[in-house]
Amino acid sequence: MAAAEPVATYRPEDRPPVNSEALSCNQLKADVQKAGALSILSEPKRWPETYYGPEVPQCDPWTRPMYSYVKANDGACGVGYVCTPRVTGGR
């Protein structure tokens, strides 16, 4: 009986970040949906963020999913979800 092979999982760090302004919105959306996650560098941020799609990601307990937009070469683009820090109030 053959042992089952582990399922390959996508890790955004396996691929260098893409510049959002170098691709069209449709290209970005297709890449995120195909891979499930994509590291995207977009202005005005100076660091890449991981975008997830097409479904809402399971984020760490201290973060929450938030639908986010980037600037593509053909305008604003709703790419997918990022995990952002939760804002908690306190005294």
Secondary structure by P-SEA (a helix, b strand, c coil): cccccccbbbbcccccccccccccaaaaaaaaaaacbbbbbbccccbbbbbbccccccccccbbbbbbcccccccccccbbbbbbbbbbcc
